[in-house]
């Protein structure tokens, strides 16, 4: 251990607003700015329905997180939840490593979206852009959690403004919206329900982010108050924006173009004037990179938590003396993200992330189910929403996974 490192705990300094914006920013980056067109590639005009289905599943799981995170305000939240509920360090370790793997995949997919929007301004080798970007984000994450979340919060406001800009510029033709409502949320005769669920499975990736909040709970000033507000608040903000923008995308672009583009927001506003492309592409650049920074922070905290549980080398539990951030854990996470981003296609990355994170959500929901059962001490738990809703969430997650495997 060097003079600049020690094993001091993480510093409590985050407010409700900071973590709320962190959650929103994590979800928005990849969800809309990159993947809306890919979801339409599966579901066609029913892309908004795919986002709604994914949102229902994610919302139930977010509820479980909103109950567990204030109860166990520690880094590596999922690890603590599973071990507390099932008393199995092995199972908790598997879940923890799965969360890290998801963070790798998620951030790698997002950084590839960053490359796509950068191409609007300047074409550079993808590998060069990815390596330089990850190096800068790694240094920012090491600098400090409060500083990083302030940056994320500011960029999140830009992200939200960018989506509102797209909605305003593209406009919603309400006559067209009314006439095509069933084609976006119900389906025309003969539509492929399996394609809608394929789209929902990919769209579920767009909601990955609210669970990241559980992994910074140890650094929140008042986790019992702040965590439920931030988790459920960030989820509902993202869900509303996703559905509205999905509707605008379907109404504005031919499906072939929507599916093929790597910069869907730019294509949408381009229909109203080429000069809009540069505005939204610049906003999209910072929005997408925001999601990567959030994943670097999340992954490093989970690795830090695993080390605290002796499920990862203890060196990853060391904290930089000056910045009070997990130095080596942050570097390792950043390098892993860059490697995946350079070598793996974006849709494969997003689908892989959905498989893994839904599996994690099964265990998180079941952890809340078991803890709620223990808390009630008897069969009265069947009238307790803290037991019933997480149980429904776990069942839906399992069904979703089974469907995807056999489809």
C-alpha distance (Angstrom), angle and dihedral (degrees) to the residues before:
residue distance angle dihedral
X1 . . .
X2 3.78 . .
X3 3.76 127.8 .
X4 3.79 90.3 -101.2
X5 3.77 95.3 55.8
X6 3.77 134.0 66.1
X7 3.76 139.2 153.3
X8 3.80 96.6 -106.4
X9 3.79 113.6 143.7
X10 3.77 124.2 -102.8
X11 3.80 117.6 -82.8
X12 3.84 120.4 -106.3
X13 3.80 105.2 -134.0
X14 3.81 110.9 121.6
X15 3.81 125.2 114.3
X16 3.81 129.8 -151.0
X17 3.81 92.2 -104.3
X18 3.81 92.5 50.9
X19 3.79 94.2 53.2
X20 3.82 92.9 40.8
X21 3.81 90.2 56.5
X22 3.81 89.1 43.6
X23 3.80 90.2 56.9
X24 3.81 93.9 46.3
X25 3.80 92.3 46.2
X26 3.79 93.0 49.9
X27 3.79 92.4 53.5
X28 3.79 100.2 40.2
X29 3.80 98.3 53.0
X30 3.78 99.4 70.1
X31 3.78 99.4 15.2
X32 3.76 101.6 70.3
X33 3.77 108.3 0.5
X34 3.81 91.8 59.1
X35 3.81 115.0 12.4
X36 3.81 109.0 39.9
X37 3.79 90.9 92.0
X38 3.81 93.0 47.6
X39 3.81 90.6 53.1
X40 3.81 89.1 51.5
X41 3.80 87.6 53.2
X42 3.81 88.0 67.1
X43 3.81 103.4 30.3
X44 3.81 101.2 29.6
X45 3.80 112.4 -162.4
X46 3.82 88.4 -5.5
X47 3.82 91.1 71.2
X48 3.85 90.7 113.3
X49 3.81 88.6 55.9
X50 3.80 90.2 50.8
X51 3.80 89.7 54.4
X52 3.81 90.6 48.1
X53 3.82 93.0 51.2
X54 3.79 91.1 47.6
X55 3.80 88.9 47.4
X56 3.81 93.3 55.1
X57 3.79 91.1 52.9
X58 3.80 93.0 44.5
X59 3.81 92.8 45.4
X60 3.79 93.9 56.8
X61 3.79 90.2 50.3
X62 3.80 91.2 46.1
X63 3.80 86.6 57.8
X64 3.82 89.9 57.5
X65 3.79 90.2 50.6
X66 3.81 90.7 49.2
X67 3.82 88.4 57.9
X68 3.80 98.0 42.2
X69 3.81 102.0 41.7
X70 3.83 97.0 63.2
X71 3.81 89.5 42.6
X72 3.82 92.3 53.9
X73 3.84 106.8 25.4
X74 3.80 97.3 -177.7
X75 3.80 136.1 120.7
X76 3.79 111.3 -97.5
X77 3.79 90.2 36.4
X78 3.81 98.2 -178.9
X79 3.79 90.6 53.6
X80 3.80 91.0 56.3
X81 3.83 93.9 44.1
X82 3.79 95.0 52.8
X83 3.80 95.7 42.3
X84 3.81 92.0 48.0
X85 3.80 93.0 49.2
X86 3.82 100.8 39.7
X87 3.81 101.8 21.8
X88 3.81 90.2 -133.2
X89 3.78 119.3 131.1
X90 3.82 90.4 -175.2
X91 3.81 93.1 56.0
X92 3.80 90.8 44.0
X93 3.81 90.6 51.8
X94 3.80 92.0 50.5
X95 3.80 89.8 51.5
X96 3.81 91.6 47.1
X97 3.79 94.1 51.3
X98 3.81 89.2 45.9
X99 3.81 89.6 56.0
X100 3.80 90.4 51.1
X101 3.80 90.5 48.7
X102 3.80 89.8 51.1
X103 3.79 90.4 50.7
X104 3.80 89.3 52.2
X105 3.79 92.2 50.5
X106 3.79 95.8 41.9
X107 3.78 95.4 50.2
X108 3.81 91.7 44.0
X109 3.80 90.3 54.9
X110 3.80 91.3 47.9
X111 3.81 95.3 49.1
X112 3.81 88.8 53.0
X113 3.80 87.2 56.2
X114 3.80 87.9 52.9
X115 3.80 89.2 56.9
X116 3.81 90.0 51.9
X117 3.81 93.5 55.2
X118 3.82 92.7 42.5
X119 3.81 88.4 58.9
X120 3.82 87.6 68.8
X121 3.82 88.2 68.5
X122 3.79 105.6 25.4
X123 3.79 134.8 -3.0
X124 3.79 113.0 -132.6
X125 3.80 131.7 160.2
X126 3.80 108.4 -75.9
X127 3.80 93.6 -133.1
X128 3.81 92.4 53.0
X129 3.80 92.7 50.6
X130 3.80 92.3 47.6
X131 3.82 95.4 48.1
X132 3.81 95.3 46.8
X133 3.80 92.9 44.3
X134 3.80 93.3 49.6
X135 3.80 91.9 48.2
X136 3.82 91.3 54.4
X137 3.82 93.0 46.0
X138 3.78 91.4 47.5
X139 3.80 91.3 55.0
X140 3.83 91.3 47.5
X141 3.82 91.5 51.1
X142 3.81 90.7 49.9
X143 3.80 91.3 48.4
X144 3.81 91.7 68.7
X145 3.81 145.8 -52.9
X146 3.81 94.6 -121.7
X147 3.81 91.7 48.1
X148 3.81 90.8 46.6
X149 3.80 93.1 48.8
X150 3.79 91.3 47.2
X151 3.81 87.9 56.0
X152 3.81 90.7 45.3
X153 3.81 91.4 48.3
X154 3.78 93.0 50.7
X155 3.80 92.4 47.4
X156 3.81 90.5 46.1
X157 3.80 89.3 59.6
X158 3.81 87.5 51.3
X159 3.83 89.3 49.5
X160 3.78 92.6 52.5
X161 3.79 90.0 45.7
X162 3.80 89.6 50.7
X163 3.79 92.8 53.5
X164 3.80 91.2 47.2
X165 3.81 87.3 49.1
X166 3.83 90.3 54.2
X167 3.80 91.3 47.8
X168 3.82 91.8 48.2
X169 3.82 96.3 44.9
X170 3.81 95.8 43.2
X171 3.77 92.6 40.0
X172 3.78 125.6 -163.1
X173 3.77 115.9 -99.2
X174 3.81 96.5 -145.3
X175 3.80 92.8 -163.6
X176 3.80 89.5 54.0
X177 3.81 90.6 42.3
X178 3.80 91.6 53.2
X179 3.80 93.5 47.0
X180 3.83 92.2 47.9
X181 3.80 98.6 37.7
X182 3.80 93.6 105.7
X183 3.80 90.6 49.1
X184 3.82 89.6 56.7
X185 3.82 101.6 39.7
X186 3.82 109.2 15.9
X187 3.79 109.1 24.5
X188 3.77 136.6 -124.5
X189 3.83 120.6 -96.3
X190 3.78 110.6 -70.5
X191 3.80 96.0 18.4
X192 3.79 117.7 155.2
X193 3.81 109.6 -109.9
X194 3.79 89.6 -173.5
X195 3.81 90.1 58.9
X196 3.81 88.9 52.8
X197 3.80 90.2 53.9
X198 3.79 90.2 46.4
X199 3.78 86.9 55.3
X200 3.81 91.1 45.5
X201 3.80 90.7 52.7
X202 3.79 90.3 54.5
X203 3.82 91.6 40.7
X204 3.79 89.0 54.7
X205 3.78 86.7 70.1
X206 3.81 86.6 64.2
X207 3.80 89.9 66.0
X208 3.78 94.6 52.6
X209 3.78 103.7 116.9
X210 3.80 109.5 64.7
X211 3.81 88.5 81.1
X212 3.81 89.5 56.9
X213 3.79 88.0 72.5
X214 3.80 90.0 67.9
X215 3.78 89.2 63.5
X216 3.81 95.5 57.8
X217 3.82 95.3 44.5
X218 3.82 90.3 106.9
X219 3.81 88.8 63.8
X220 3.83 96.1 49.1
X221 3.81 118.8 105.9
X222 3.83 95.2 -139.0
X223 3.83 109.1 12.3
X224 3.81 96.2 171.7
X225 3.80 90.6 60.9
X226 3.79 101.8 29.0
X227 3.81 104.5 42.5
X228 3.85 100.3 63.1
X229 3.81 91.3 45.2
X230 3.79 93.5 48.2
X231 3.81 96.5 44.4
X232 3.79 98.7 47.3
X233 3.81 93.7 34.2
X234 3.80 94.0 53.4
X235 3.79 90.8 46.3
X236 3.81 95.5 53.6
X237 3.81 93.1 44.7
X238 3.80 90.5 52.5
X239 3.81 94.0 44.8
X240 3.81 92.7 53.2
X241 3.79 93.0 47.8
X242 3.81 93.1 45.5
X243 3.78 94.9 53.9
X244 3.81 95.1 44.4
X245 3.81 93.4 47.9
X246 3.82 91.5 44.7
X247 3.80 88.6 54.6
X248 3.82 91.2 48.9
X249 3.81 91.0 48.2
X250 3.80 94.0 50.9
X251 3.81 92.4 46.4
X252 3.83 94.3 45.2
X253 3.81 106.4 44.0
X254 3.80 138.3 44.9
X255 3.81 108.1 -108.4
X256 3.81 92.6 -120.2
X257 3.80 91.3 58.0
X258 3.81 94.0 41.5
X259 3.79 91.4 53.6
X260 3.80 96.8 44.4
X261 3.81 100.6 46.5
X262 3.82 123.5 94.1
X263 3.83 90.6 -160.1
X264 3.83 106.1 48.1
X265 3.81 96.2 166.1
X266 3.79 90.8 55.7
X267 3.81 91.4 49.9
X268 3.81 92.1 50.4
X269 3.81 95.6 54.3
X270 3.81 91.4 39.6
X271 3.80 87.7 71.7
X272 3.82 86.9 67.0
X273 3.80 97.3 43.8
X274 3.79 138.2 -32.1
X275 3.81 92.7 -121.3
X276 3.80 89.6 67.4
X277 3.80 90.9 64.1
X278 3.78 94.5 75.2
X279 3.80 93.6 48.5
X280 3.78 96.0 52.0
X281 3.79 93.5 38.2
X282 3.80 90.2 56.0
X283 3.81 90.6 48.9
X284 3.80 90.1 46.4
X285 3.80 91.0 51.9
X286 3.78 93.5 59.1
X287 3.81 92.2 38.0
X288 3.78 93.5 55.1
X289 3.80 94.6 45.1
X290 3.81 87.9 51.1
X291 3.78 90.0 64.7
X292 3.79 91.1 52.8
X293 3.80 93.1 53.1
X294 3.80 90.3 50.2
X295 3.81 91.0 52.5
X296 3.82 92.1 48.6
X297 3.80 89.2 54.6
X298 3.80 93.1 45.8
X299 3.80 95.2 47.0
X300 3.79 93.7 48.1
X301 3.83 91.2 51.3
X302 3.80 92.5 50.4
X303 3.81 90.7 49.2
X304 3.82 87.9 48.1
X305 3.82 88.8 51.6
X306 3.81 92.8 48.1
X307 3.80 89.8 52.7
X308 3.80 89.5 51.1
X309 3.83 88.0 55.8
X310 3.83 91.6 48.3
X311 3.82 88.9 -114.3
X312 3.81 92.2 116.3
X313 3.82 132.3 32.7
X314 3.81 110.2 -68.0
X315 3.80 90.6 -125.6
X316 3.82 87.9 76.9
X317 3.81 89.3 62.8
X318 3.78 92.4 63.1
X319 3.80 116.3 112.5
X320 3.79 125.5 -152.2
X321 3.80 107.2 -108.8
X322 3.79 96.3 -136.8
X323 3.80 102.7 35.6
X324 3.84 97.8 30.7
X325 3.80 91.9 -139.9
X326 3.84 129.1 124.6
X327 3.81 98.3 -97.5
X328 3.79 105.1 -175.1
X329 3.81 93.6 36.6
X330 3.81 89.6 55.8
X331 3.81 93.1 49.5
X332 3.82 93.3 49.4
X333 3.81 92.6 48.6
X334 3.82 91.3 49.4
X335 3.81 93.7 50.2
X336 3.81 91.6 48.7
X337 3.80 92.1 51.4
X338 3.80 92.1 50.8
X339 3.81 91.8 50.2
X340 3.82 94.3 52.0
X341 3.81 93.3 43.7
X342 3.78 92.4 55.1
X343 3.80 96.9 49.4
X344 3.86 110.1 28.3
X345 3.90 128.0 69.3
X346 3.83 116.6 -116.4
X347 3.84 99.6 -119.1
X348 3.81 91.3 49.8
X349 3.79 88.6 49.4
X350 3.81 93.7 50.4
X351 3.81 94.4 45.5
X352 3.80 91.1 48.3
X353 3.80 90.3 50.5
X354 3.80 90.4 52.1
X355 3.83 92.3 52.4
X356 3.78 93.1 50.9
X357 3.79 99.8 40.6
X358 3.82 93.7 47.0
X359 3.82 87.7 53.2
X360 3.80 88.4 51.9
X361 3.81 90.0 48.4
X362 3.82 89.9 55.1
X363 3.81 90.0 60.1
X364 3.81 94.3 41.8
X365 3.80 91.6 51.7
X366 3.81 91.9 46.0
X367 3.80 89.0 49.7
X368 3.80 90.0 57.1
X369 3.82 89.8 45.0
X370 3.80 92.4 54.3
X371 3.80 94.6 43.0
X372 3.83 90.8 49.3
X373 3.81 89.6 50.2
X374 3.81 90.9 50.4
X375 3.81 91.2 46.8
X376 3.81 92.4 52.6
X377 3.79 93.0 44.1
X378 3.81 93.3 -154.9
X379 3.79 145.3 36.6
X380 3.81 92.0 -67.4
X381 3.80 84.3 93.8
X382 3.83 88.2 85.2
X383 3.80 88.6 72.6
X384 3.82 93.2 46.5
X385 3.80 116.2 94.8
X386 3.80 88.6 -153.3
X387 3.81 86.3 67.7
X388 3.81 103.2 30.9
X389 3.82 101.2 47.0
X390 3.84 94.9 48.4
X391 3.83 88.6 47.3
X392 3.81 90.3 53.6
X393 3.80 89.1 46.7
X394 3.82 91.7 52.3
X395 3.81 92.0 49.1
X396 3.81 92.5 48.1
X397 3.80 91.1 48.6
X398 3.82 90.4 52.4
X399 3.82 91.9 47.4
X400 3.79 90.3 48.6
X401 3.79 91.4 51.7
X402 3.81 94.6 46.0
X403 3.79 91.3 48.2
X404 3.80 91.9 51.1
X405 3.80 92.4 48.3
X406 3.80 95.2 51.0
X407 3.83 97.4 34.9
